[in-house]
Amino acid sequence: MKELKSLYLLLGFMTRLPLPKLKQFDSNLLGRGMKWFPVVGATIGVINYVVLKCLEMLKFSTLMLAISAVILNVILTGALHLDGLADTFDGIFSYRSKQKMLEIMKDSRVGTNGAIALILYFIIKIALISEISIKYKMDISDLMLVLPIIERVSGVFNCFLEPYARPVGLGKTFVDNTKWKSFVFSYIISIILLFFISRLRIVGFRSIFFIENMVVFFGAYFGKLVTKKIGGITGDTLGAVLELSSVFALFLIYVLYSM
């Protein structure tokens, strides 16, 4: 029952799905739920699939479908991870001291580096989704079914692998409660989900398995870079690694399918 509650709390925290709030909020239980992150991704993926299939039937163009896919994910997550991406780039690329970087990342205002990061993110992501669909005849609905699963394991790996950069913070509960067993569980869950999706002949399992592992290594590398800069990870860098993993996975799909 506690595991289901932790998954429920994680869904409520990481998405903007209209879920009834629980009477008692347990931050430790929320943190322990990080191992269910791929399931959160699968939930978003299924919603992506249904909505985009409907738009495909309405004869939306490839570009409009790609834009719709990106906007839909912003709506479903409440731009939570994009906020982290902008804050991370504002802090890291300020080239200040560790403490000053952390202060900048905590500032709710978006700076120049954060704005540039968001603009480039949207341009590159929409372009990759469109190109993959056109060049390889892949339905965008299929692509956006698997992508939210692939990109989320890197966040779990970051929580297990790196320390938290601040003494306190909401992200600390995820770092403190994510052990190696949680990562292994999360990884296995993601592989199982991707395997069953591949059986529907949406994507090949070998290709998606390779991409998943490359994304995990990318996330680990990003986590090490951030820790070198600010002494650990934060909730913002966890959002950043998820969004960057999304773009990296799309890039790998684009390159892999061209070979």
MIDO-274658 format. One line per 8 residues: number of its first residue (from 1); for each residue x, y, z of N, C-alpha, C. Coordinates in steps of 0.02 Angstrom, whole numbers, plus 50000, padded with zeros to 5 digits. Layout:
N
NUM) X,Y,Z,X,Y,Z,X,Y,Z  ...
END
This chain:
259
1) 50041,49939,50000,50000,50000,50000,50043,50064,50000  50099,50061,50038,50143,50119,50041,50174,50134,49972  50190,50080,49935,50220,50088,49869,50171,50122,49822  50108,50102,49825,50057,50133,49783,50047,50207,49802  50051,50221,49868,50044,50289,49891,50103,50332,49867  50163,50303,49869,50222,50340,49846,50217,50355,49771  50191,50307,49732,50180,50318,49661,50128,50373,49650  50075,50371,49689,50021,50421,49684,50048,50490,49700
9) 50089,50496,49752,50118,50560,49771,50164,50586,49716  50203,50541,49687,50249,50560,49634,50211,50584,49572  50157,50550,49554,50115,50571,49498,50087,50641,49510  50065,50653,49572,50037,50718,49589,50088,50773,49588  50150,50756,49608,50203,50806,49611,50233,50821,49543  50244,50769,49503,50280,50776,49439,50235,50792,49380  50170,50790,49389,50123,50805,49334,50071,50855,49358  50030,50877,49311,49974,50921,49328,49908,50884,49316
17) 49911,50819,49323,49849,50780,49317,49803,50797,49375  49738,50801,49363,49691,50821,49416,49677,50764,49466  49727,50748,49507,49720,50695,49556,49697,50724,49623  49652,50690,49657,49632,50714,49724,49691,50713,49772  49697,50765,49813,49752,50769,49859,49741,50725,49920  49795,50694,49944,49790,50653,50004,49787,50697,50065  49756,50673,50117,49748,50712,50178,49815,50725,50211  49859,50676,50210,49925,50683,50241,49979,50678,50188
25) 50024,50728,50187,50080,50728,50141,50142,50703,50176  50174,50653,50148,50234,50623,50176,50292,50633,50127  50338,50679,50144,50392,50696,50098,50439,50636,50087  50451,50597,50140,50494,50537,50133,50463,50486,50086  50397,50479,50091,50362,50432,50047,50365,50457,49974  50360,50522,49966,50367,50552,49900,50437,50538,49872  50488,50547,49914,50556,50535,49892,50568,50462,49874  50539,50417,49911,50546,50345,49896,50511,50326,49831
33) 50464,50368,49811,50427,50354,49749,50467,50368,49686  50528,50396,49692,50568,50412,49633,50580,50351,49590  50582,50292,49619,50594,50232,49580,50537,50217,49531  50480,50249,49542,50423,50240,49497,50421,50293,49441  50475,50331,49435,50476,50385,49385,50461,50361,49314  50487,50303,49292,50469,50280,49225,50394,50267,49216  50359,50249,49270,50287,50238,49267,50252,50306,49256  50278,50358,49289,50253,50426,49276,50262,50443,49203
41) 50322,50426,49177,50335,50437,49106,50288,50399,49061  50273,50336,49080,50227,50296,49040,50156,50325,49040  50136,50352,49097,50070,50385,49103,50065,50445,49055  50118,50485,49056,50121,50543,49010,50123,50518,48938  50161,50465,48926,50167,50437,48859,50101,50414,48830  50061,50381,48872,49995,50357,48849,49949,50415,48832  49951,50467,48874,49910,50527,48859,49934,50560,48794  50000,50564,48786,50029,50590,48723,50002,50551,48664
49) 50004,50485,48669,49985,50440,48615,49912,50451,48594  49868,50453,48644,49796,50460,48630,49781,50528,48598  49808,50582,48628,49794,50649,48603,49823,50659,48533  49885,50637,48523,49917,50647,48458,49886,50603,48404  49862,50543,48422,49827,50501,48373,49764,50537,48349  49730,50570,48396,49670,50608,48377,49688,50665,48329  49743,50699,48343,49765,50754,48301,49788,50728,48232  49818,50669,48232,49838,50638,48167,49776,50623,48125
57) 49723,50600,48157,49661,50586,48120,49628,50650,48094  49643,50706,48127,49618,50770,48104,49662,50801,48049  49712,50761,48028,49757,50780,47972,49801,50841,47989  49823,50844,48052,49871,50896,48070,49936,50884,48031  49969,50937,48011,50033,50930,47976,50086,50905,48025  50142,50881,47998,50196,50855,48040,50222,50908,48087  50232,50969,48062,50257,51023,48103,50208,51040,48159  50144,51043,48143,50094,51058,48194,50089,51003,48246
65) 50098,50941,48224,50098,50885,48271,50158,50889,48319  50216,50906,48291,50276,50913,48332,50268,50968,48384  50241,51025,48362,50229,51081,48408,50178,51061,48461  50125,51026,48440,50074,51003,48486,50102,50955,48538  50147,50911,48516,50178,50862,48561,50218,50897,48615  50256,50947,48596,50297,50984,48645,50252,51024,48693  50202,51057,48666,50156,51096,48708,50118,51050,48756  50097,50993,48733,50060,50945,48774,50102,50923,48835
73) 50166,50912,48824,50209,50891,48879,50222,50948,48928  50223,51009,48903,50228,51068,48947,50167,51071,48992  50108,51060,48963,50045,51062,49001,50043,51006,49053  50062,50946,49032,50057,50888,49077,50105,50892,49137  50162,50924,49127,50211,50930,49181,50209,50998,49215  50169,51044,49189,50167,51111,49218,50232,51149,49209  50270,51130,49158,50336,51161,49144,50384,51155,49203  50372,51107,49246,50414,51097,49306,50487,51086,49288
81) 50499,51042,49240,50567,51024,49221,50599,51078,49178  50559,51114,49139,50585,51169,49099,50609,51227,49143  50574,51237,49198,50595,51287,49246,50664,51269,49274  50674,51205,49287,50739,51181,49311,50793,51189,49259  50776,51178,49196,50824,51186,49141,50848,51259,49137  50801,51306,49139,50818,51377,49135,50860,51398,49195  50839,51378,49255,50876,51398,49316,50946,51369,49316  50953,51306,49293,51019,51274,49291,51066,51311,49245
89) 51042,51328,49186,51085,51364,49138,51101,51435,49162  51054,51467,49196,51068,51533,49225,51124,51529,49276  51121,51477,49319,51170,51470,49371,51238,51447,49347  51239,51391,49310,51302,51361,49288,51341,51407,49242  51306,51441,49197,51340,51483,49148,51348,51556,49172  51338,51567,49236,51354,51633,49265,51429,51637,49281  51461,51578,49285,51533,51573,49299,51552,51610,49364  51507,51605,49412,51521,51634,49478,51545,51579,49526
97) 51548,51597,49590,51566,51548,49641,51509,51498,49650  51524,51443,49682,51474,51391,49694,51413,51419,49729  51423,51458,49783,51368,51486,49821,51326,51534,49780  51360,51574,49738,51324,51622,49696,51283,51586,49643  51311,51532,49615,51273,51492,49566,51209,51465,49597  51214,51439,49658,51155,51412,49693,51104,51466,49706  51127,51526,49723,51081,51582,49734,51045,51602,49670  51082,51604,49615,51053,51621,49550,51001,51569,49530
105) 51016,51506,49541,50970,51452,49523,50906,51454,49564  50911,51481,49625,50852,51486,49668,50808,51545,49651  50836,51594,49615,50799,51654,49594,50744,51634,49545  50683,51657,49558,50626,51638,49516,50627,51672,49447  50667,51725,49441,50671,51760,49377,50715,51722,49327  50697,51725,49263,50735,51692,49210,50785,51742,49181  50849,51722,49179,50901,51765,49152,50913,51751,49078  50963,51784,49051,50979,51777,48980,50997,51705,48961
113) 51040,51674,49001,51062,51605,48986,51004,51556,48989  50960,51566,49037,50901,51523,49043,50854,51531,48984  50845,51594,48963,50801,51608,48906,50829,51578,48842  50895,51584,48832,50927,51555,48773,50920,51479,48774  50930,51449,48833,50924,51376,48839,50854,51353,48820  50802,51389,48842,50733,51370,48827,50718,51378,48752  50742,51433,48723,50730,51444,48651,50762,51389,48609  50825,51374,48625,50861,51321,48589,50828,51253,48600
121) 50806,51241,48661,50772,51177,48678,50710,51167,48633  50668,51217,48629,50606,51211,48590,50621,51204,48515  50668,51243,48490,50686,51239,48419,50713,51170,48402  50761,51147,48441,50794,51082,48427,50745,51024,48435  50704,51026,48487,50658,50970,48499,50605,50966,48445  50576,51021,48427,50524,51021,48375,50555,51000,48308  50615,51024,48294,50649,51006,48231,50663,50931,48228  50689,50903,48283,50705,50832,48284,50643,50788,48278
129) 50590,50806,48314,50527,50767,48309,50501,50769,48238  50501,50827,48207,50477,50834,48139,50519,50794,48090  50586,50800,48095,50631,50766,48050,50626,50690,48056  50622,50665,48118,50616,50593,48129,50552,50567,48097  50498,50605,48105,50434,50584,48077,50435,50583,48001  50463,50637,47971,50464,50642,47898,50513,50593,47867  50574,50591,47895,50627,50552,47864,50617,50477,47873  50592,50456,47931,50587,50384,47945,50516,50359,47948
137) 50468,50402,47928,50397,50382,47926,50372,50356,47993  50396,50386,48047,50376,50366,48114,50321,50412,48139  50266,50383,48162,50212,50424,48189,50236,50461,48251  50220,50524,48256,50241,50564,48314,50208,50538,48378  50148,50512,48371,50114,50483,48429,50153,50424,48457  50182,50382,48413,50223,50325,48435,50286,50350,48470  50318,50399,48440,50380,50427,48467,50368,50456,48536  50313,50492,48544,50300,50525,48608,50269,50478,48660
145) 50257,50416,48640,50238,50364,48688,50299,50338,48726  50354,50327,48689,50414,50298,48720,50460,50350,48751  50461,50410,48723,50510,50461,48745,50505,50478,48820  50445,50489,48848,50442,50506,48919,50468,50451,48965  50466,50389,48942,50493,50334,48983,50569,50335,48981  50597,50341,48921,50670,50341,48911,50704,50396,48951  50676,50455,48949,50711,50514,48976,50712,50516,49052  50668,50479,49086,50662,50487,49158,50710,50445,49200
153) 50738,50392,49172,50784,50350,49211,50847,50389,49229  50869,50435,49186,50929,50474,49201,50921,50516,49264  50859,50539,49277,50846,50577,49338,50852,50534,49400  50828,50472,49396,50834,50425,49452,50907,50409,49465  50945,50399,49411,51016,50384,49418,51054,50442,49451  51035,50503,49433,51066,50562,49464,51053,50564,49539  50992,50548,49559,50974,50548,49631,51014,50496,49670  51027,50440,49639,51065,50387,49672,51140,50403,49672
161) 51164,50431,49617,51236,50438,49606,51267,50499,49640  51230,50555,49643,51260,50617,49666,51231,50641,49732  51270,50681,49770,51244,50711,49832,51200,50771,49816  51164,50794,49867,51123,50854,49859,51166,50915,49875  51160,50967,49836,51205,51024,49840,51189,51072,49897  51127,51070,49922,51106,51115,49975,51092,51077,50040  51094,51112,50097,51078,51079,50161,51005,51056,50163  50961,51097,50134,50889,51081,50133,50862,51095,50063
169) 50803,51070,50051,50770,51081,49986,50725,51022,49970  50673,51035,49931,50625,50982,49915,50659,50926,49876  50707,50943,49833,50742,50892,49795,50783,50845,49838  50799,50868,49899,50840,50827,49944,50805,50762,49964  50739,50766,49968,50702,50705,49987,50709,50650,49934  50716,50670,49870,50726,50621,49817,50796,50591,49821  50846,50634,49834,50915,50610,49839,50924,50564,49899  50897,50585,49957,50905,50547,50018,50870,50479,50016
177) 50816,50475,49978,50776,50413,49978,50786,50370,49915  50833,50389,49872,50847,50349,49812,50914,50314,49819  50911,50249,49833,50972,50208,49840,50983,50168,49776  51036,50128,49776,51052,50090,49715,50996,50041,49697  50962,50014,49747,50906,49968,49733,50849,50004,49698  50840,50068,49716,50787,50108,49684,50803,50119,49610  50867,50133,49596,50887,50143,49526,50878,50079,49486  50901,50022,49514,50896,49958,49479,50822,49942,49465
185) 50779,49954,49515,50707,49942,49508,50680,49987,49452  50699,50050,49453,50675,50098,49402,50699,50078,49333  50761,50058,49328,50790,50037,49263,50753,49976,49235  50742,49927,49279,50707,49866,49257,50636,49881,49235  50602,49924,49273,50533,49943,49256,50532,49977,49187  50580,50021,49174,50582,50056,49110,50594,50007,49052  50639,49959,49063,50653,49910,49011,50593,49866,48997  50558,49846,49050,50497,49805,49041,50444,49844,49001
193) 50434,49907,49020,50385,49949,48985,50403,49957,48911  50467,49970,48898,50490,49979,48829,50485,49914,48790  50497,49858,48823,50492,49793,48790,50420,49780,48766  50372,49792,48810,50302,49780,48792,50278,49828,48738  50303,49890,48740,50286,49937,48687,50315,49914,48621  50377,49887,48623,50409,49863,48562,50372,49804,48532  50338,49765,48574,50300,49707,48549,50240,49729,48508  50220,49792,48518,50166,49820,48477,50191,49844,48409
201) 50257,49832,48397,50291,49849,48335,50293,49925,48323  50292,49962,48378,50298,50034,48372,50371,50053,48360  50415,50023,48399,50487,50033,48390,50523,49966,48401  50583,49960,48374,50622,49900,48385,50654,49900,48455  50650,49843,48490,50675,49841,48558,50750,49851,48562  50788,49821,48516,50861,49828,48518,50882,49901,48514  50851,49937,48468,50868,50008,48459,50850,50048,48521  50790,50037,48548,50767,50076,48605,50805,50057,48668
209) 50827,49995,48673,50868,49972,48730,50936,50008,48729  50966,50012,48670,51030,50046,48663,51023,50120,48681  50970,50152,48655,50958,50223,48668,50947,50235,48743  50909,50192,48774,50897,50198,48847,50962,50199,48886  51007,50152,48870,51070,50148,48906,51115,50207,48892  51115,50231,48831,51155,50290,48814,51129,50352,48852  51063,50357,48859,51033,50413,48896,51052,50409,48970  51054,50349,48998,51075,50341,49068,51147,50365,49077
217) 51192,50346,49032,51262,50367,49036,51267,50443,49027  51227,50470,48981,51226,50543,48972,51205,50578,49036  51153,50552,49069,51129,50581,49131,51182,50578,49186  51219,50522,49189,51272,50515,49238,51327,50566,49226  51345,50576,49163,51397,50624,49145,51376,50695,49164  51313,50711,49149,51287,50778,49165,51287,50788,49241  51268,50737,49278,51268,50742,49351,51337,50755,49379  51388,50722,49350,51457,50732,49372,51480,50804,49357
225) 51462,50830,49299,51480,50898,49281,51449,50948,49330  51386,50938,49346,51350,50983,49392,51381,50979,49462  51396,50919,49485,51426,50910,49551,51494,50944,49555  51532,50941,49501,51597,50975,49499,51589,51050,49505  51534,51076,49478,51522,51148,49478,51494,51173,49545  51443,51138,49571,51408,51165,49631,51408,51116,49690  51445,51062,49684,51452,51017,49741,51396,50966,49749  51354,50959,49698,51299,50911,49701,51245,50930,49652
233) 51188,50897,49658,51131,50911,49615,51077,50947,49655  51030,50975,49620,50972,51008,49651,50909,50987,49614  50852,51010,49638,50790,50997,49602,50791,51027,49532  50824,51084,49525,50830,51116,49459,50871,51074,49411  50928,51048,49434,50970,51008,49390,50936,50942,49372  50893,50917,49416,50856,50856,49399,50806,50871,49343  50776,50929,49344,50732,50949,49289,50772,50958,49225  50831,50988,49232,50873,51000,49173,50896,50934,49141
241) 50917,50886,49182,50942,50823,49154,50886,50785,49118  50825,50792,49143,50769,50758,49110,50756,50788,49041  50754,50855,49038,50740,50887,48974,50798,50878,48924  50859,50880,48948,50917,50869,48904,50919,50797,48881  50899,50750,48925,50897,50680,48906,50845,50669,48851  50791,50706,48853,50739,50702,48802,50767,50721,48734  50803,50777,48731,50833,50800,48668,50888,50752,48645  50928,50728,48692,50982,50681,48676,50953,50616,48647
249) 50899,50591,48676,50866,50530,48652,50840,50540,48581  50810,50597,48567,50786,50612,48500,50843,50615,48450  50899,50645,48471,50958,50649,48428,50984,50578,48412  50985,50535,48462,51008,50466,48452,50962,50428,48404  50897,50438,48412,50849,50406,48367,50861,50430,48295  50871,50495,48288,50883,50524,48221,50946,50494,48189  51000,50489,48228,51063,50463,48202,51059,50388,48190  51030,50352,48239,51029,50279,48236,50989,50254,48176
257) 50932,50286,48164,50889,50263,48110,50914,50283,48041  50965,50326,48040,50994,50346,47976,51049,50297,47955  51070,50253,48001,51125,50207,47987,51100,50143,47953
END
